[in-house]
């Protein structure tokens, strides 16, 4: 039976966008989010370890109640390092009994429902492309501390995960994430900053395409207010799922579409 207060996450880092995510998810146990992640054991598979063999081994060894990850996605596939397929429709039974969150394009269209049909307690993700805006030029930055545009897009996923870490239900966490998108939309709509209208547009897009399936009363664990946990093998990291340049606003910011690289690979193999 999956173990409460145990999580496995995947963190590919093969391009600028995944580097953004790697830095962002390193903040999960910060005071403003998981507040030390007390009582939790979090196993992060980063970089070249974010491959199917390692993921399946970690799931079997640690049997986590929570699985979360970032990576390129399509309607039926979620990937890791260098676009290696991790889970796909009809091949995701290893997630049975677990709460799943995927920060990825499109997996909410088919893969998420299939995960729940195969026994996952709940799935949260996005049924269209996940978009975010970042400073130009694209490079490796920490979106929480170094990029005021991208911060608004990586903060809501962290709020979702932190709510689960603190013992909230899937429904609680999903609502907290949606509320956080609304918070940033309101803040940016009143900011007067260059590119604000683009930030608000893509925040609304991501909010409106966030989906939840399965048991919204499910919990992944319970928070124990103690020192931050040791994270075996590496610092806790996460990543977003590839990128494609979509627009430039007078050289100041650039928009990213997460999942486009996977589409390019599929077209090249067709």
C-alpha positions as CSV (number, residue, x, y, z in Angstrom):
1,X,0.0,0.0,0.0
2,X,1.4,3.4,-0.9
3,X,3.1,5.2,2.0
4,X,1.8,8.5,3.2
5,X,4.3,11.3,3.7
6,X,6.5,9.9,0.9
7,X,6.9,11.5,-2.5
8,X,8.8,10.8,-5.7
9,X,9.3,13.5,-8.3
10,X,10.9,13.7,-11.7
11,X,13.1,16.6,-12.7
12,X,14.6,16.6,-16.2
13,X,17.0,19.5,-16.9
14,X,17.9,19.3,-20.6
15,X,16.9,22.8,-21.8
16,X,16.3,26.3,-20.5
17,X,12.7,25.7,-19.5
18,X,13.5,22.6,-17.5
19,X,16.2,24.6,-15.7
20,X,13.6,27.1,-14.7
21,X,11.5,24.3,-13.2
22,X,14.5,22.8,-11.5
23,X,15.1,26.0,-9.6
24,X,11.5,26.6,-8.9
25,X,10.7,23.2,-7.3
26,X,13.8,23.5,-5.1
27,X,11.7,26.0,-3.2
28,X,8.9,23.5,-2.2
29,X,10.2,23.2,1.4
30,X,10.8,27.0,1.8
31,X,8.9,28.7,4.6
32,X,6.3,30.3,2.3
33,X,5.4,26.9,0.8
34,X,6.0,23.6,2.5
35,X,7.6,25.2,5.6
36,X,10.2,22.6,6.0
37,X,8.1,19.7,4.6
38,X,8.1,18.3,8.1
39,X,7.6,14.6,8.4
40,X,8.0,14.1,4.6
41,X,10.5,11.9,2.7
42,X,10.9,13.3,-0.9
43,X,12.9,11.4,-3.5
44,X,13.9,13.6,-6.4
45,X,15.1,12.1,-9.7
46,X,16.9,14.9,-11.5
47,X,18.7,15.3,-14.8
48,X,19.8,12.0,-16.3
49,X,18.0,10.1,-13.5
50,X,14.6,11.3,-14.7
51,X,14.2,8.2,-17.0
52,X,11.7,5.4,-16.9
53,X,13.9,2.8,-15.4
54,X,14.8,5.0,-12.5
55,X,11.3,6.2,-12.0
56,X,9.8,2.7,-11.8
57,X,12.6,1.6,-9.5
58,X,11.9,4.5,-7.2
59,X,8.2,3.9,-7.2
60,X,8.8,0.2,-6.3
61,X,11.4,1.0,-3.6
62,X,9.7,3.9,-1.9
63,X,6.1,3.2,-2.7
64,X,5.1,6.9,-2.4
65,X,1.6,8.2,-1.9
66,X,2.5,11.3,-4.0
67,X,4.1,11.3,-7.4
68,X,4.7,14.7,-9.1
69,X,6.8,15.7,-12.0
70,X,7.5,18.1,-14.8
71,X,8.4,17.3,-18.4
72,X,7.2,17.5,-21.9
73,X,3.8,16.2,-22.4
74,X,1.1,15.3,-25.0
75,X,-2.4,14.2,-24.7
76,X,-1.3,10.6,-24.0
77,X,2.3,10.8,-22.9
78,X,4.4,12.3,-20.1
79,X,8.2,12.4,-20.6
80,X,11.4,12.9,-18.7
81,X,15.0,13.6,-19.6
82,X,15.6,14.1,-23.3
83,X,12.0,13.3,-24.0
84,X,12.2,9.7,-22.8
85,X,8.7,8.4,-22.2
86,X,7.9,7.8,-18.6
87,X,4.1,7.1,-18.7
88,X,1.6,6.8,-21.5
89,X,-2.0,5.8,-22.0
90,X,-2.4,2.1,-21.1
91,X,1.0,2.0,-19.5
92,X,0.6,3.8,-16.2
93,X,-0.6,1.2,-13.7
94,X,2.5,1.8,-11.5
95,X,0.7,5.0,-10.3
96,X,-2.3,3.1,-8.8
97,X,-3.1,4.2,-5.3
98,X,-1.2,7.4,-5.7
99,X,-2.0,11.1,-6.0
100,X,-0.4,12.5,-9.2
101,X,0.4,16.0,-10.3
102,X,2.0,16.7,-13.7
103,X,3.2,20.1,-14.7
104,X,3.1,19.4,-18.4
105,X,1.2,20.2,-21.5
106,X,-1.9,18.3,-22.5
107,X,-1.7,15.2,-20.2
108,X,-5.0,16.1,-18.7
109,X,-6.7,15.3,-22.0
110,X,-6.2,11.6,-22.1
111,X,-3.3,10.4,-19.9
112,X,-4.7,11.9,-16.6
113,X,-8.1,10.2,-17.0
114,X,-6.4,7.0,-17.9
115,X,-4.2,7.1,-14.8
116,X,-7.4,7.4,-12.7
117,X,-9.0,4.6,-14.6
118,X,-5.9,2.4,-13.9
119,X,-6.2,3.1,-10.2
120,X,-4.5,6.4,-9.4
121,X,-6.3,8.1,-6.5
122,X,-6.3,11.5,-8.2
123,X,-4.7,13.3,-11.1
124,X,-4.1,17.1,-11.4
125,X,-2.6,18.6,-14.5
126,X,-3.6,20.5,-17.7
127,X,-5.6,19.5,-20.7
128,X,-4.0,22.1,-23.1
129,X,-0.6,23.5,-23.5
130,X,0.9,24.9,-20.3
131,X,2.2,28.5,-21.0
132,X,4.4,30.8,-19.1
133,X,6.2,34.1,-19.7
134,X,9.8,34.7,-18.8
135,X,12.5,37.4,-19.1
136,X,14.4,37.6,-22.4
137,X,16.8,36.2,-23.4
138,X,15.9,32.6,-22.4
139,X,18.5,31.2,-20.0
140,X,18.8,29.3,-16.8
141,X,17.2,31.4,-14.0
142,X,15.4,30.8,-10.7
143,X,11.9,32.0,-11.5
144,X,11.1,32.5,-7.8
145,X,14.0,34.8,-7.1
146,X,15.3,36.0,-10.5
147,X,12.4,36.4,-12.9
148,X,9.4,38.5,-11.9
149,X,7.4,37.3,-14.9
150,X,7.9,33.6,-14.5
151,X,7.4,33.7,-10.8
152,X,3.6,34.1,-11.3
153,X,3.5,30.9,-13.3
154,X,5.6,28.7,-11.0
155,X,4.1,29.9,-7.8
156,X,0.6,28.3,-8.2
157,X,2.0,24.8,-8.8
158,X,4.2,25.2,-5.7
159,X,1.1,26.2,-3.7
160,X,-0.7,23.1,-4.9
161,X,2.1,20.8,-3.8
162,X,2.6,22.7,-0.5
163,X,-1.1,22.3,0.3
164,X,-0.7,18.5,-0.1
165,X,2.5,18.5,1.9
166,X,0.6,20.3,4.8
167,X,-2.1,17.6,4.8
168,X,-4.7,19.2,2.6
169,X,-6.9,17.2,0.3
170,X,-6.6,17.1,-3.5
171,X,-9.6,19.4,-3.7
172,X,-8.1,21.8,-1.1
173,X,-4.9,21.9,-3.1
174,X,-6.6,22.4,-6.4
175,X,-8.6,25.3,-5.1
176,X,-5.5,26.9,-3.5
177,X,-3.8,26.7,-6.9
178,X,-6.7,28.2,-8.7
179,X,-6.9,31.0,-6.1
180,X,-3.2,31.7,-6.6
181,X,-3.6,32.0,-10.4
182,X,-6.4,34.5,-9.7
183,X,-4.2,36.4,-7.2
184,X,-1.4,36.8,-9.8
185,X,-3.9,37.8,-12.6
186,X,-5.2,40.5,-10.4
187,X,-1.8,41.7,-9.4
188,X,-0.5,41.8,-12.9
189,X,-3.6,43.5,-14.3
190,X,-3.0,46.4,-12.0
191,X,0.8,46.5,-12.3
192,X,1.2,48.8,-15.3
193,X,4.3,46.8,-16.3
194,X,5.4,46.2,-19.8
195,X,4.0,42.9,-21.0
196,X,1.4,42.7,-18.2
197,X,-1.4,41.9,-20.6
198,X,0.5,38.9,-21.9
199,X,1.2,37.6,-18.4
200,X,-2.5,37.9,-17.5
201,X,-3.6,36.2,-20.7
202,X,-1.4,33.2,-20.2
203,X,-2.1,33.0,-16.5
204,X,-5.8,32.8,-17.4
205,X,-5.1,30.2,-20.0
206,X,-3.2,28.0,-17.5
207,X,-5.9,28.4,-14.8
208,X,-8.7,27.6,-17.2
209,X,-7.0,24.5,-18.5
210,X,-6.1,23.1,-15.1
211,X,-8.1,19.8,-14.4
212,X,-8.6,17.4,-11.6
213,X,-9.8,13.8,-11.9
214,X,-10.4,11.2,-9.2
215,X,-11.0,11.4,-5.5
216,X,-10.8,15.1,-4.4
217,X,-11.0,14.0,-0.8
218,X,-7.7,12.0,-1.1
219,X,-4.7,13.1,1.0
220,X,-1.1,12.3,0.4
221,X,0.1,12.7,4.0
222,X,0.2,14.8,7.1
223,X,2.4,17.7,8.0
224,X,4.7,17.4,11.1
225,X,6.3,20.8,12.1
226,X,9.9,19.7,12.3
227,X,13.1,20.4,10.6
228,X,13.3,20.1,6.8
229,X,13.7,16.5,5.6
230,X,16.8,15.1,4.1
231,X,16.2,14.4,0.4
232,X,18.0,11.3,-0.7
233,X,20.4,11.7,-3.5
234,X,19.9,15.3,-4.3
235,X,18.3,18.6,-3.5
236,X,14.6,18.6,-4.2
237,X,14.1,19.8,-7.7
238,X,11.4,20.0,-10.4
239,X,11.3,21.0,-14.0
240,X,9.0,22.3,-16.7
241,X,8.6,20.5,-19.9
242,X,10.6,22.0,-22.7
243,X,10.0,25.2,-24.5
244,X,9.2,27.0,-27.7
245,X,9.5,30.7,-28.3
246,X,6.1,32.1,-28.9
247,X,6.5,35.9,-28.7
248,X,8.9,38.7,-27.7
249,X,7.7,41.9,-26.1
250,X,10.1,44.6,-27.2
251,X,13.0,42.4,-26.2
252,X,11.9,42.3,-22.5
253,X,10.1,39.1,-22.1
254,X,9.6,35.9,-24.0
255,X,6.6,33.4,-23.9
256,X,7.2,29.7,-23.6
257,X,4.9,26.9,-24.6
258,X,5.6,23.7,-22.6
259,X,5.4,20.5,-24.6
260,X,6.1,21.9,-28.1
261,X,9.4,20.0,-28.3
262,X,7.6,16.7,-28.0
263,X,5.3,17.7,-30.8
264,X,8.4,18.4,-33.0
265,X,9.9,15.0,-32.2
266,X,6.7,13.3,-33.1
267,X,6.4,15.2,-36.4
268,X,10.0,14.3,-37.3
269,X,9.3,10.6,-36.8
270,X,6.0,10.6,-38.8
